[in-house]
Amino acid sequence: MKKLKTLLLTLLLLGAAVSAGAQTARVLVNRARQESDPAARIRLLTQAVKKAPKLATAWHYRADTYRMLGKHKQALSDYTQAIRLTPRDPFRYYARALAYMDAKQYAAAEADLSKAISLKKNYPDFYLFRARADMAQEKYGAAIADYKKYLNYRRKTSLIGLDLAQAYFNTYQYPEAEEELFALLDKDPSEAAAYFWLGRIRQNQNRLDEAVSFFSKAINRDEKYAQAYRYRASAFKDMGELEASAQDYGVLIELEPQDIFYNRRGLVYEEMGHLNKALADYNKTIELSPKWPIGYTNRGYVYLKQKKYNLAKADFETAIKLDDSLPTPYINLAGVYWLQKKDRRNVYRNLEKALKRSFRDFDSLYDEDRKGWMFKGINKTAEFRAVMYDE
């Protein structure tokens, strides 16, 4: 009997200690919520989780603080612990989903938001953020469905209208996209992004004059709208307005000096016959991305046009070393062997390698405005035709 009384007393004391620890932890959490300094808040919350490791709110608020500081790993770890302690709370999954989105882990964010929705189906923000996770993963149909569910509870904002328009655009639902965009412009005619996406629609429809007009309206409303310059430059190039295209790529490069934009302006200069300007842009492309084979392929092609055969050959061989799955460097290397040495054996050997890598643009090798100029004198032979068409 005495032993039983001792055991009961021990349990009561232990329970009291646990209760006191939990109470102290809650006090620390409340103090942390009043604290403006994030470092101090984390110290208080760390004390709280030590006092009461099963207090989910302490883990959750510390995760919120880590997330605010951009410490994704620590935030995700703490949110996960809060979920383990309260697995039926949808807002724990929602909070972790936002942290996953901060870390660009969109599939994990989508999974958490789906779990939150399964626990609480009528909370609109769960659908909103799952739609954004869908958009980031290019799941545009799913995004449209989630935006519509969100709009059952909330009014449409301009941002959501733009997101919906982009989702419709990417699923080729152009009338629906236009409806969203024109509705935005009715509310705010200064909305540059609406004009931009209307331009994208017209460009995809090959209505290039209208596309250029919409891109220009976007630029008039935002002179630093890089993507509008990018796509207007592309439209100008397709229209044969090469000088205008080069100018737009020049502005784009000032705004965003990326390898791909130097490369594209180089292609425009090359088409204009400005080979030295093209060469300078390809040099810059290679400087920015020395392991990107396209820069070497394009620079080598300019060297080939300039009859600098050894330099051209070296660039094509470098491109092949970087990625031997591309057919174009082999086609161009075949051109070097024919133009420099009339070396039929290496011409055919490289053409066969290109064919094994799915080269199928046979017409270009007979067209002197394209690659046919490299094979003049050999591309009319039955032997050449037999290699290309496996006769």
NUFI-976509 format. One record per residue (C-alpha): residue number from 1; residue in one letter; x, y, z. Coordinates in nm, 4 decimals, padded with zeros to 6 digits. Example, Ala and Ser with C-alpha at 12.3 -4.5 7.8 and 13.67 -1.06 7.14 Angstrom:
BEGIN
[node 1; 'A'; [01.2300; -00.4500; 00.7800]];
[node 2; 'S'; [01.3670; -00.1060; 00.7140]];
END
This chain:
BEGIN
[node 1; 'M'; [00.0000; 00.0000; 00.0000]];
[node 2; 'K'; [00.2835; 00.2336; 00.0841]];
[node 3; 'K'; [00.4491; 00.1634; -00.2542]];
[node 4; 'L'; [00.1230; 00.2384; -00.4353]];
[node 5; 'K'; [00.0908; 00.5729; -00.2558]];
[node 6; 'T'; [00.4502; 00.6577; -00.3485]];
[node 7; 'L'; [00.3862; 00.5752; -00.7153]];
[node 8; 'L'; [00.0707; 00.7870; -00.7252]];
[node 9; 'L'; [00.2524; 01.0773; -00.5624]];
[node 10; 'T'; [00.5336; 01.0494; -00.8164]];
[node 11; 'L'; [00.2843; 01.0547; -01.1042]];
[node 12; 'L'; [00.1067; 01.3547; -00.9598]];
[node 13; 'L'; [00.4336; 01.5431; -00.9199]];
[node 14; 'L'; [00.5406; 01.4490; -01.2726]];
[node 15; 'G'; [00.2051; 01.5656; -01.4108]];
[node 16; 'A'; [00.2387; 01.8898; -01.2206]];
[node 17; 'A'; [00.5896; 01.9397; -01.3575]];
[node 18; 'V'; [00.4715; 01.8743; -01.7145]];
[node 19; 'S'; [00.1789; 02.1085; -01.6625]];
[node 20; 'A'; [00.4089; 02.3757; -01.5231]];
[node 21; 'G'; [00.6476; 02.3284; -01.8163]];
[node 22; 'A'; [00.3649; 02.3615; -02.0664]];
[node 23; 'Q'; [00.2370; 02.6700; -01.8852]];
[node 24; 'T'; [00.5830; 02.8258; -01.8891]];
[node 25; 'A'; [00.6163; 02.7413; -02.2590]];
[node 26; 'R'; [00.2872; 02.9138; -02.3380]];
[node 27; 'V'; [00.4053; 03.2233; -02.1539]];
[node 28; 'L'; [00.7254; 03.2172; -02.3621]];
[node 29; 'V'; [00.5219; 03.1816; -02.6833]];
[node 30; 'N'; [00.3080; 03.4818; -02.5856]];
[node 31; 'R'; [00.6193; 03.6848; -02.5108]];
[node 32; 'A'; [00.7680; 03.5807; -02.8435]];
[node 33; 'R'; [00.4581; 03.6975; -03.0280]];
[node 34; 'Q'; [00.5027; 04.0421; -02.8721]];
[node 35; 'E'; [00.8734; 04.0521; -02.9599]];
[node 36; 'S'; [00.9710; 04.2594; -03.2671]];
[node 37; 'D'; [01.3302; 04.1343; -03.2901]];
[node 38; 'P'; [01.3344; 03.8031; -03.4848]];
[node 39; 'A'; [01.6503; 03.6763; -03.3129]];
[node 40; 'A'; [01.4994; 03.7380; -02.9693]];
[node 41; 'R'; [01.1758; 03.5743; -03.0809]];
[node 42; 'I'; [01.3611; 03.2625; -03.1906]];
[node 43; 'R'; [01.5446; 03.2461; -02.8560]];
[node 44; 'L'; [01.2144; 03.2604; -02.6663]];
[node 45; 'L'; [01.0513; 02.9998; -02.8890]];
[node 46; 'T'; [01.3540; 02.7715; -02.8604]];
[node 47; 'Q'; [01.3152; 02.7866; -02.4832]];
[node 48; 'A'; [00.9445; 02.7092; -02.5285]];
[node 49; 'V'; [01.0031; 02.3934; -02.7344]];
[node 50; 'K'; [01.2576; 02.2763; -02.4802]];
[node 51; 'K'; [01.0091; 02.3279; -02.1972]];
[node 52; 'A'; [00.7193; 02.1681; -02.3861]];
[node 53; 'P'; [00.8338; 01.9737; -02.6948]];
[node 54; 'K'; [00.4737; 01.8735; -02.7688]];
[node 55; 'L'; [00.3458; 02.2310; -02.7895]];
[node 56; 'A'; [00.2707; 02.2629; -03.1625]];
[node 57; 'T'; [00.2186; 02.6395; -03.1552]];
[node 58; 'A'; [00.5748; 02.6949; -03.0371]];
[node 59; 'W'; [00.7143; 02.4974; -03.3306]];
[node 60; 'H'; [00.4765; 02.6726; -03.5684]];
[node 61; 'Y'; [00.5624; 03.0270; -03.4587]];
[node 62; 'R'; [00.9338; 02.9533; -03.4648]];
[node 63; 'A'; [00.8870; 02.8198; -03.8201]];
[node 64; 'D'; [00.7047; 03.1445; -03.9113]];
[node 65; 'T'; [01.0014; 03.3426; -03.7850]];
[node 66; 'Y'; [01.2545; 03.1292; -03.9722]];
[node 67; 'R'; [01.0442; 03.1703; -04.2876]];
[node 68; 'M'; [01.0377; 03.5489; -04.2431]];
[node 69; 'L'; [01.4194; 03.5398; -04.2265]];
[node 70; 'G'; [01.4411; 03.3277; -04.5435]];
[node 71; 'K'; [01.5745; 03.0246; -04.3574]];
[node 72; 'H'; [01.3786; 02.7688; -04.5569]];
[node 73; 'K'; [01.5366; 02.4527; -04.4162]];
[node 74; 'Q'; [01.4761; 02.5455; -04.0531]];
[node 75; 'A'; [01.1232; 02.6676; -04.1269]];
[node 76; 'L'; [01.0278; 02.3472; -04.3061]];
[node 77; 'S'; [01.1707; 02.1354; -04.0255]];
[node 78; 'D'; [00.9693; 02.3208; -03.7617]];
[node 79; 'Y'; [00.6476; 02.3168; -03.9657]];
[node 80; 'T'; [00.6916; 01.9413; -04.0094]];
[node 81; 'Q'; [00.7204; 01.8965; -03.6332]];
[node 82; 'A'; [00.4044; 02.1033; -03.5810]];
[node 83; 'I'; [00.2242; 01.8801; -03.8323]];
[node 84; 'R'; [00.3392; 01.5647; -03.6524]];
[node 85; 'L'; [00.1879; 01.7003; -03.3305]];
[node 86; 'T'; [-00.1405; 01.8216; -03.4858]];
[node 87; 'P'; [-00.1910; 01.6224; -03.8086]];
[node 88; 'R'; [-00.5593; 01.7212; -03.8434]];
[node 89; 'D'; [-00.4960; 02.0959; -03.8496]];
[node 90; 'P'; [-00.5204; 02.2168; -04.2137]];
[node 91; 'F'; [-00.3405; 02.5430; -04.1391]];
[node 92; 'R'; [-00.0228; 02.3588; -04.0440]];
[node 93; 'Y'; [-00.0089; 02.2125; -04.3961]];
[node 94; 'Y'; [-00.0969; 02.5509; -04.5448]];
[node 95; 'A'; [00.1896; 02.7194; -04.3600]];
[node 96; 'R'; [00.4379; 02.4539; -04.4686]];
[node 97; 'A'; [00.3098; 02.4821; -04.8264]];
[node 98; 'L'; [00.3931; 02.8533; -04.8283]];
[node 99; 'A'; [00.7432; 02.7717; -04.7035]];
[node 100; 'Y'; [00.7805; 02.5118; -04.9793]];
[node 101; 'M'; [00.6768; 02.7753; -05.2329]];
[node 102; 'D'; [00.9384; 03.0143; -05.0940]];
[node 103; 'A'; [01.1931; 02.7371; -05.1531]];
[node 104; 'K'; [01.0532; 02.6771; -05.5056]];
[node 105; 'Q'; [00.9530; 02.3220; -05.4114]];
[node 106; 'Y'; [00.6200; 02.3519; -05.5875]];
[node 107; 'A'; [00.5225; 01.9835; -05.6028]];
[node 108; 'A'; [00.5618; 01.9550; -05.2241]];
[node 109; 'A'; [00.3611; 02.2763; -05.1792]];
[node 110; 'E'; [00.0844; 02.1384; -05.4006]];
[node 111; 'A'; [00.0718; 01.8171; -05.1948]];
[node 112; 'D'; [00.0408; 02.0104; -04.8678]];
[node 113; 'L'; [-00.2319; 02.2353; -05.0069]];
[node 114; 'S'; [-00.4248; 01.9314; -05.1301]];
[node 115; 'K'; [-00.4018; 01.7870; -04.7791]];
[node 116; 'A'; [-00.5244; 02.1159; -04.6309]];
[node 117; 'I'; [-00.8188; 02.1172; -04.8735]];
[node 118; 'S'; [-00.9073; 01.7603; -04.7771]];
[node 119; 'L'; [-00.9317; 01.8778; -04.4147]];
[node 120; 'K'; [-01.1107; 02.2083; -04.4817]];
[node 121; 'K'; [-01.2723; 02.2356; -04.8243]];
[node 122; 'N'; [-01.4252; 02.5820; -04.7919]];
[node 123; 'Y'; [-01.1149; 02.7891; -04.7175]];
[node 124; 'P'; [-01.0488; 02.9891; -05.0377]];
[node 125; 'D'; [-00.6783; 03.0665; -04.9943]];
[node 126; 'F'; [-00.5947; 02.6968; -05.0092]];
[node 127; 'Y'; [-00.7220; 02.6951; -05.3685]];
[node 128; 'L'; [-00.5503; 03.0242; -05.4516]];
[node 129; 'F'; [-00.2065; 02.9054; -05.3494]];
[node 130; 'R'; [-00.2524; 02.5605; -05.5022]];
[node 131; 'A'; [-00.3372; 02.7399; -05.8268]];
[node 132; 'R'; [-00.0085; 02.9309; -05.7992]];
[node 133; 'A'; [00.1808; 02.6085; -05.7297]];
[node 134; 'D'; [00.0104; 02.4586; -06.0354]];
[node 135; 'M'; [00.1156; 02.7580; -06.2468]];
[node 136; 'A'; [00.4768; 02.7219; -06.1342]];
[node 137; 'Q'; [00.4687; 02.3562; -06.2460]];
[node 138; 'E'; [00.3002; 02.4475; -06.5770]];
[node 139; 'K'; [-00.0144; 02.2567; -06.4782]];
[node 140; 'Y'; [-00.2311; 02.5208; -06.6357]];
[node 141; 'G'; [-00.5561; 02.3244; -06.6561]];
[node 142; 'A'; [-00.5384; 02.2438; -06.2852]];
[node 143; 'A'; [-00.4569; 02.6087; -06.2111]];
[node 144; 'I'; [-00.7668; 02.7279; -06.3989]];
[node 145; 'A'; [-00.9851; 02.4866; -06.1993]];
[node 146; 'D'; [-00.8378; 02.6061; -05.8689]];
[node 147; 'Y'; [-00.8707; 02.9756; -05.9564]];
[node 148; 'K'; [-01.2370; 02.9158; -06.0380]];
[node 149; 'K'; [-01.2900; 02.7460; -05.7004]];
[node 150; 'Y'; [-01.1206; 03.0397; -05.5280]];
[node 151; 'L'; [-01.3458; 03.2825; -05.7144]];
[node 152; 'N'; [-01.6507; 03.1068; -05.5741]];
[node 153; 'Y'; [-01.5555; 03.2759; -05.2456]];
[node 154; 'R'; [-01.3611; 03.5895; -05.3416]];
[node 155; 'R'; [-01.3735; 03.8738; -05.5927]];
[node 156; 'K'; [-01.1362; 03.8668; -05.8876]];
[node 157; 'T'; [-00.8328; 04.0947; -05.8595]];
[node 158; 'S'; [-00.6192; 04.2179; -06.1486]];
[node 159; 'L'; [-00.3417; 03.9787; -06.0467]];
[node 160; 'I'; [-00.5731; 03.6781; -06.0603]];
[node 161; 'G'; [-00.7145; 03.7978; -06.3912]];
[node 162; 'L'; [-00.3623; 03.8072; -06.5331]];
[node 163; 'D'; [-00.2829; 03.4634; -06.3943]];
[node 164; 'L'; [-00.5991; 03.3219; -06.5471]];
[node 165; 'A'; [-00.5197; 03.4837; -06.8810]];
[node 166; 'Q'; [-00.1738; 03.3238; -06.8790]];
[node 167; 'A'; [-00.3207; 02.9856; -06.7909]];
[node 168; 'Y'; [-00.5732; 03.0150; -07.0742]];
[node 169; 'F'; [-00.2936; 03.1269; -07.3094]];
[node 170; 'N'; [-00.0833; 02.8237; -07.2220]];
[node 171; 'T'; [-00.3770; 02.5897; -07.2840]];
[node 172; 'Y'; [-00.4475; 02.7596; -07.6215]];
[node 173; 'Q'; [-00.7802; 02.8948; -07.4990]];
[node 174; 'Y'; [-00.7215; 03.2299; -07.6663]];
[node 175; 'P'; [-01.0811; 03.3664; -07.6588]];
[node 176; 'E'; [-01.0988; 03.3063; -07.2829]];
[node 177; 'A'; [-00.7569; 03.4668; -07.2356]];
[node 178; 'E'; [-00.8622; 03.7708; -07.4400]];
[node 179; 'E'; [-01.1800; 03.8080; -07.2375]];
[node 180; 'E'; [-00.9762; 03.8268; -06.9174]];
[node 181; 'L'; [-00.7268; 04.0719; -07.0664]];
[node 182; 'F'; [-00.9787; 04.3105; -07.2184]];
[node 183; 'A'; [-01.1723; 04.3069; -06.8909]];
[node 184; 'L'; [-00.8530; 04.4144; -06.7148]];
[node 185; 'L'; [-00.7987; 04.6964; -06.9650]];
[node 186; 'D'; [-01.1558; 04.8162; -06.9177]];
[node 187; 'K'; [-01.0734; 04.8652; -06.5493]];
[node 188; 'D'; [-00.7199; 04.9960; -06.6001]];
[node 189; 'P'; [-00.6001; 05.0988; -06.9498]];
[node 190; 'S'; [-00.2479; 05.1436; -06.8134]];
[node 191; 'E'; [-00.2058; 04.7694; -06.7398]];
[node 192; 'A'; [00.1080; 04.6947; -06.9442]];
[node 193; 'A'; [00.0978; 04.3202; -06.8774]];
[node 194; 'A'; [-00.2468; 04.2914; -07.0386]];
[node 195; 'Y'; [-00.1142; 04.4405; -07.3635]];
[node 196; 'F'; [00.1877; 04.2121; -07.3451]];
[node 197; 'W'; [-00.0237; 03.8952; -07.3242]];
[node 198; 'L'; [-00.2513; 04.0175; -07.6021]];
[node 199; 'G'; [00.0661; 04.0531; -07.8071]];
[node 200; 'R'; [00.1657; 03.6964; -07.7235]];
[node 201; 'I'; [-00.1752; 03.5733; -07.8419]];
[node 202; 'R'; [-00.1502; 03.7629; -08.1718]];
[node 203; 'Q'; [00.2065; 03.6409; -08.2242]];
[node 204; 'N'; [00.0982; 03.2800; -08.1781]];
[node 205; 'Q'; [-00.1799; 03.3434; -08.4297]];
[node 206; 'N'; [00.0823; 03.4792; -08.6723]];
[node 207; 'R'; [-00.0887; 03.8192; -08.6736]];
[node 208; 'L'; [00.2457; 03.9899; -08.6376]];
[node 209; 'D'; [00.1453; 04.3508; -08.7096]];
[node 210; 'E'; [-00.1122; 04.3342; -08.4304]];
[node 211; 'A'; [00.1371; 04.1600; -08.2024]];
[node 212; 'V'; [00.3901; 04.4400; -08.2528]];
[node 213; 'S'; [00.1186; 04.6971; -08.1826]];
[node 214; 'F'; [00.0262; 04.5334; -07.8510]];
[node 215; 'F'; [00.3909; 04.4895; -07.7468]];
[node 216; 'S'; [00.4503; 04.8565; -07.8285]];
[node 217; 'K'; [00.1560; 04.9568; -07.6081]];
[node 218; 'A'; [00.3044; 04.7536; -07.3250]];
[node 219; 'I'; [00.6409; 04.9269; -07.3720]];
[node 220; 'N'; [00.4765; 05.2707; -07.3896]];
[node 221; 'R'; [00.3296; 05.2039; -07.0465]];
[node 222; 'D'; [00.6468; 05.0471; -06.9051]];
[node 223; 'E'; [00.9662; 05.1375; -07.0869]];
[node 224; 'K'; [01.1611; 04.8725; -06.8929]];
[node 225; 'Y'; [00.9274; 04.5829; -06.9807]];
[node 226; 'A'; [01.2005; 04.3378; -07.0828]];
[node 227; 'Q'; [00.9726; 04.0579; -07.2038]];
[node 228; 'A'; [00.7829; 04.2974; -07.4309]];
[node 229; 'Y'; [01.1107; 04.3932; -07.6026]];
[node 230; 'R'; [01.2040; 04.0262; -07.6275]];
[node 231; 'Y'; [00.8893; 03.9187; -07.8069]];
[node 232; 'R'; [00.8618; 04.2343; -08.0178]];
[node 233; 'A'; [01.2186; 04.1706; -08.1347]];
[node 234; 'S'; [01.1173; 03.8179; -08.2321]];
[node 235; 'A'; [00.8079; 03.9449; -08.4168]];
[node 236; 'F'; [01.0143; 04.2066; -08.6027]];
[node 237; 'K'; [01.2600; 03.9341; -08.7087]];
[node 238; 'D'; [00.9789; 03.7142; -08.8424]];
[node 239; 'M'; [00.8442; 04.0156; -09.0341]];
[node 240; 'G'; [01.1855; 04.0784; -09.1891]];
[node 241; 'E'; [01.2270; 04.4044; -08.9956]];
[node 242; 'L'; [01.5795; 04.3128; -08.8961]];
[node 243; 'E'; [01.7062; 04.6576; -08.7961]];
[node 244; 'A'; [01.4116; 04.7048; -08.5605]];
[node 245; 'S'; [01.4672; 04.3553; -08.4212]];
[node 246; 'A'; [01.8347; 04.4267; -08.3527]];
[node 247; 'Q'; [01.7441; 04.7531; -08.1796]];
[node 248; 'D'; [01.4942; 04.5790; -07.9508]];
[node 249; 'Y'; [01.7457; 04.3100; -07.8625]];
[node 250; 'G'; [01.9902; 04.5911; -07.7820]];
[node 251; 'V'; [01.7469; 04.7430; -07.5298]];
[node 252; 'L'; [01.6727; 04.3986; -07.3914]];
[node 253; 'I'; [02.0436; 04.3305; -07.3406]];
[node 254; 'E'; [02.0765; 04.6573; -07.1476]];
[node 255; 'L'; [01.7904; 04.5472; -06.9242]];
[node 256; 'E'; [01.8898; 04.1817; -06.8943]];
[node 257; 'P'; [02.2403; 04.1032; -07.0309]];
[node 258; 'Q'; [02.1864; 03.7278; -07.0763]];
[node 259; 'D'; [02.3634; 03.4841; -07.3074]];
[node 260; 'I'; [02.0447; 03.3905; -07.4931]];
[node 261; 'F'; [01.9757; 03.7512; -07.5912]];
[node 262; 'Y'; [02.3276; 03.8125; -07.7221]];
[node 263; 'N'; [02.2915; 03.4911; -07.9193]];
[node 264; 'R'; [01.9584; 03.5983; -08.0689]];
[node 265; 'R'; [02.0867; 03.9411; -08.1665]];
[node 266; 'G'; [02.3850; 03.7666; -08.3219]];
[node 267; 'L'; [02.1467; 03.5645; -08.5390]];
[node 268; 'V'; [01.9765; 03.8871; -08.6520]];
[node 269; 'Y'; [02.3091; 04.0537; -08.7341]];
[node 270; 'E'; [02.4144; 03.7417; -08.9213]];
[node 271; 'E'; [02.0957; 03.7509; -09.1284]];
[node 272; 'M'; [02.1632; 04.1200; -09.2013]];
[node 273; 'G'; [02.5123; 04.0305; -09.3241]];
[node 274; 'H'; [02.6834; 04.2148; -09.0349]];
[node 275; 'L'; [02.9195; 03.9271; -08.9617]];
[node 276; 'N'; [03.1602; 04.1126; -08.7340]];
[node 277; 'K'; [02.8719; 04.2350; -08.5170]];
[node 278; 'A'; [02.7349; 03.8816; -08.5084]];
[node 279; 'L'; [03.0783; 03.7516; -08.4128]];
[node 280; 'A'; [03.1008; 04.0003; -08.1256]];
[node 281; 'D'; [02.7633; 03.8867; -07.9918]];
[node 282; 'Y'; [02.8577; 03.5195; -08.0161]];
[node 283; 'N'; [03.1845; 03.5945; -07.8364]];
[node 284; 'K'; [02.9817; 03.7532; -07.5571]];
[node 285; 'T'; [02.7474; 03.4536; -07.5540]];
[node 286; 'I'; [03.0433; 03.2205; -07.5048]];
[node 287; 'E'; [03.1955; 03.4461; -07.2392]];
[node 288; 'L'; [02.8717; 03.4308; -07.0398]];
[node 289; 'S'; [02.8086; 03.0581; -07.0986]];
[node 290; 'P'; [03.1318; 02.8803; -07.1922]];
[node 291; 'K'; [02.9648; 02.5379; -07.1652]];
[node 292; 'W'; [02.6691; 02.6176; -07.3922]];
[node 293; 'P'; [02.7317; 02.4506; -07.7309]];
[node 294; 'I'; [02.4992; 02.6804; -07.9279]];
[node 295; 'G'; [02.7343; 02.9769; -07.8907]];
[node 296; 'Y'; [03.0229; 02.7797; -08.0437]];
[node 297; 'T'; [02.8008; 02.6401; -08.3194]];
[node 298; 'N'; [02.6837; 02.9863; -08.4230]];
[node 299; 'R'; [03.0264; 03.1482; -08.3957]];
[node 300; 'G'; [03.1766; 02.8651; -08.5977]];
[node 301; 'Y'; [02.9173; 02.9233; -08.8698]];
[node 302; 'V'; [03.0219; 03.2896; -08.8958]];
[node 303; 'Y'; [03.3878; 03.1834; -08.9164]];
[node 304; 'L'; [03.2869; 02.9447; -09.1943]];
[node 305; 'K'; [03.1235; 03.2303; -09.3865]];
[node 306; 'Q'; [03.4438; 03.4322; -09.3375]];
[node 307; 'K'; [03.6487; 03.1371; -09.4720]];
[node 308; 'K'; [03.8285; 03.1002; -09.1391]];
[node 309; 'Y'; [03.8066; 02.7252; -09.1645]];
[node 310; 'N'; [04.0385; 02.6239; -08.8819]];
[node 311; 'L'; [03.8577; 02.8490; -08.6338]];
[node 312; 'A'; [03.5227; 02.7191; -08.7564]];
[node 313; 'K'; [03.6363; 02.3582; -08.7216]];
[node 314; 'A'; [03.7617; 02.4186; -08.3681]];
[node 315; 'D'; [03.4283; 02.5724; -08.2632]];
[node 316; 'F'; [03.2219; 02.2884; -08.4099]];
[node 317; 'E'; [03.4424; 02.0308; -08.2407]];
[node 318; 'T'; [03.4059; 02.2164; -07.9092]];
[node 319; 'A'; [03.0266; 02.2178; -07.9494]];
[node 320; 'I'; [03.0351; 01.8412; -08.0104]];
[node 321; 'K'; [03.2495; 01.7830; -07.7009]];
[node 322; 'L'; [03.0013; 01.9796; -07.4934]];
[node 323; 'D'; [02.6975; 01.7953; -07.6337]];
[node 324; 'D'; [02.7433; 01.5263; -07.8970]];
[node 325; 'S'; [02.3667; 01.4724; -07.9325]];
[node 326; 'L'; [02.3151; 01.7859; -08.1448]];
[node 327; 'P'; [02.3045; 01.7290; -08.5227]];
[node 328; 'T'; [02.3886; 02.0843; -08.6398]];
[node 329; 'P'; [02.7599; 02.0904; -08.5430]];
[node 330; 'Y'; [02.8104; 01.7710; -08.7470]];
[node 331; 'I'; [02.6359; 01.9259; -09.0499]];
[node 332; 'N'; [02.8528; 02.2359; -09.0205]];
[node 333; 'L'; [03.1678; 02.0277; -08.9711]];
[node 334; 'A'; [03.0822; 01.8426; -09.2916]];
[node 335; 'G'; [03.0651; 02.1845; -09.4575]];
[node 336; 'V'; [03.4158; 02.2681; -09.3333]];
[node 337; 'Y'; [03.5577; 01.9487; -09.4830]];
[node 338; 'W'; [03.3966; 02.0215; -09.8192]];
[node 339; 'L'; [03.4771; 02.3930; -09.8425]];
[node 340; 'Q'; [03.8335; 02.3643; -09.7156]];
[node 341; 'K'; [03.9530; 02.0325; -09.8564]];
[node 342; 'K'; [03.6802; 01.8793; -10.0770]];
[node 343; 'D'; [03.7152; 01.5816; -09.8432]];
[node 344; 'R'; [03.4215; 01.3618; -09.9424]];
[node 345; 'R'; [03.4977; 01.0917; -09.6879]];
[node 346; 'N'; [03.4722; 01.3257; -09.3873]];
[node 347; 'V'; [03.1780; 01.5085; -09.5430]];
[node 348; 'Y'; [02.9759; 01.1879; -09.5567]];
[node 349; 'R'; [03.1039; 01.0617; -09.2222]];
[node 350; 'N'; [02.9771; 01.3764; -09.0458]];
[node 351; 'L'; [02.6499; 01.3827; -09.2384]];
[node 352; 'E'; [02.5840; 01.0263; -09.1263]];
[node 353; 'K'; [02.6494; 01.1279; -08.7642]];
[node 354; 'A'; [02.4004; 01.4117; -08.8030]];
[node 355; 'L'; [02.1406; 01.1700; -08.9414]];
[node 356; 'K'; [02.1912; 00.9381; -08.6441]];
[node 357; 'R'; [02.1121; 01.2385; -08.4238]];
[node 358; 'S'; [01.7765; 01.2920; -08.5938]];
[node 359; 'F'; [01.8722; 01.5565; -08.8513]];
[node 360; 'R'; [01.5821; 01.5724; -09.0969]];
[node 361; 'D'; [01.5954; 01.9191; -09.2531]];
[node 362; 'F'; [01.7213; 01.7804; -09.5823]];
[node 363; 'D'; [01.5904; 02.0708; -09.7901]];
[node 364; 'S'; [01.8270; 02.3115; -09.6151]];
[node 365; 'L'; [02.1265; 02.1276; -09.7620]];
[node 366; 'Y'; [02.0056; 02.2003; -10.1164]];
[node 367; 'D'; [01.9015; 02.5608; -10.0541]];
[node 368; 'E'; [02.1899; 02.8073; -10.1019]];
[node 369; 'D'; [02.0108; 03.0674; -09.8883]];
[node 370; 'R'; [02.0361; 02.8236; -09.5996]];
[node 371; 'K'; [02.3074; 02.5558; -09.5635]];
[node 372; 'G'; [02.3212; 02.4491; -09.9264]];
[node 373; 'W'; [02.6003; 02.6981; -10.0004]];
[node 374; 'M'; [02.8376; 02.4826; -09.7932]];
[node 375; 'F'; [02.7816; 02.1787; -10.0174]];
[node 376; 'K'; [02.7756; 02.3409; -10.3594]];
[node 377; 'G'; [02.9131; 02.0981; -10.6156]];
[node 378; 'I'; [02.8516; 01.7859; -10.4104]];
[node 379; 'N'; [02.4855; 01.8178; -10.3121]];
[node 380; 'K'; [02.3689; 01.7571; -10.6692]];
[node 381; 'T'; [02.5346; 01.4179; -10.6878]];
[node 382; 'A'; [02.3591; 01.0835; -10.6590]];
[node 383; 'E'; [02.6149; 00.9842; -10.3981]];
[node 384; 'F'; [02.5181; 01.2761; -10.1733]];
[node 385; 'R'; [02.1495; 01.2015; -10.2194]];
[node 386; 'A'; [02.2053; 00.8373; -10.1347]];
[node 387; 'V'; [02.3709; 00.9278; -09.8049]];
[node 388; 'M'; [02.0966; 01.1716; -09.7108]];
[node 389; 'Y'; [01.8021; 00.9583; -09.8078]];
[node 390; 'D'; [01.9629; 00.6178; -09.7448]];
[node 391; 'E'; [01.8853; 00.5060; -10.1017]];
END
